[in-house]
Amino acid sequence: MVVGALGVVYGDIGTSPLYALRECFDSKHGVQPSAANVLGILSLIVWTLILIVSIKYLTFVLRADNRGEGGILSLLSLAFGETSGESRKREILIVLGVFGAALLYGDGLITPCITVLGAMEGLNVATPKFEPYIVPLTIVVLIMLFASQRFGTGSVGKVFGPITIIWFVALSVLGIRGIIAAPRVLSSLSPHHGVVFLLHNGAVGFSVLGAVFLAVTGAEALYADLGHFGARPIRFAWFIFVFPALVLNYLGQGALLLQNPSAIENPFFQLAPSWALFPMVGLATMASIIASQALITGAFSITMQAIQLGYLPRMSIHHTSSAERGQIYMPFVNIVLMLGCIGLVLGFQSSSRLSAAYGIAVTLTMVITSILFYFAARRVWSWSRLQAGSLCFVFLSLELVFFGANALKIPHGGWFTLLVAAGIFTVMTTWKTGRRLLGERLSAALLPFEIFLESIRHSPPHRVRGTAIFMAGNPQGTPLALLHNLKHNQVLHERVVLLTITTVEAPHVNKDERIEVARLDEGFFRAVAKYGFMEQPDIKDVLRLCGDHQLKIEPEQATFFLSRETIIATPRQGMALWREHLFSFMARNAQPATVFFNLPANRVVELGMQVEF
């Protein structure tokens, strides 16, 4: 589990030495690589790793597991649970959580670009002749990376851990090599060097914090991947492998700058001996691919959770492993990420320019995590306002300072991640609001089931052999598909099942809590199946569990009835007209329920209806 955590959880933060220290001395900051500045920036990097990663995430945030799962959406459900009280606070928390999830897509776009570009730029250290080929080679690697997603990460994941171990060992060896040449760099472990640097450099030092923060990008992955590995392996991997390797490498790069300030152009690769340069470029490329893979897989997981929670329309989800439930592939998300990454590489051309867009999304996500953690600690562990408030105040103070420093990047590329997040947030909230309004308008037209049963008793329709399953979004009323079928065909099956599939605000649902079946009069049954937001519903599984409740159904012998709504945008109260058109577009292009719920295609009858929105 530790090896697996190294390969998945720490890929992003483990590749930060490729560019983090170099960006701190970029010409736009105007900070020269003097001894005092080198020691000060190294101190800031080391203590940022300690405060944000070691203390905030590994000591506290990892404790907030939602039935073993982590991530901002899991933390969101812990923060307010399923209670309906304090609706205004709940609404604000939901908006924060959804926006935090949207920000992670921007992170998922930039990480593959900046890590692969940073690795490829090592070729420039060998010879400037490679300069024209850096961007094309980066695009080729990215295309190969995204093209391989459809095969799943199972077989590739087996080598991720060992390669990452080699990567962290290489980081340590290179770092020790540099430290031996200039042992005085060890004094940077004292926090006073960082404080002196900030006091001496003023506004310039504040702007450098935006580059210092690059050393902890990827820290959110520690919490997001909690369900895959558990807290103990993640903590063990950090303190035994990752943290020592990162500190040694940053100190080694700093030691090189103390001896040769001109090495600031690319201190990571210049730290390596000439004979090891090309092997390090190859190893860095593999490490960057691993880091990218973790973010791409995270984008797939977030999208699936958002679909289950009703924030995105249904999309095609391919499970690439029969043993690991978290290994999925989403073709639409994959191609959008690939095109976005290629566009970023062509637009920014270098990891240095791309770093200007990096950090905004991560700092905002961390701020949102701290806010949600306060409410989760109050609700789950019954912490007092003083306990939870004091801890989160410390985290927020630190993160807001980093956000302020990163905000200076907005005119230079930081606007991109905010634009991506705002676009995705708009899509998610439009779909969620649209589905709510659609449900309200359909519910207003629903016939109470008791009245429907009474009409069946008084005017019995012709009954035909077999079982009919009507998919019902509302577990209370009479499905519109049932009313339409009875109106047009004037028959009912001998056995009629009203099936509702709901998603609860928890990652997983126990098998014994999955299904509830109620036997009604006149051959009717009502079944309600519950799934967590990290699970994908499967009708065959639902019907198999119905058999445990004296309702045996063969999927290939039943007929499934669904209603398909065609949304017509009208200037009615509810949403702006442009959002209604957006919702209508998404509804038309959503994956059919037949495919999403894994229904037998030749046993499905769809009944259409128009709804004015």
Helices and strands as residue ranges (DSSP letters): H 2-8, H 11-14, G 16-18, H 20-24, H 35-48, I 49-60, G 61-63, H 72-80, H 87-120, H 122-126, G 128-133, H 134-147, G 148-151, H 154-181, G 183-189, H 191-212, G 213-216, H 220-224, H 226-229, H 231-237, I 238-242, H 243-259, G 261-265, H 267-270, G 274-276, H 277-308, E 318-319, E 328-329, H 331-348, H 351-354, G 355-357, H 360-380, H 385-407, G 410-412, H 414-444, H 449-458, E 462-471, H 480-489, E 491-503, G 511-513, E 515-519, E 524-531, H 539-546, G 547-549, G 555-557, E 558-568, H 577-589, H 593-596, G 601-603, E 604-612
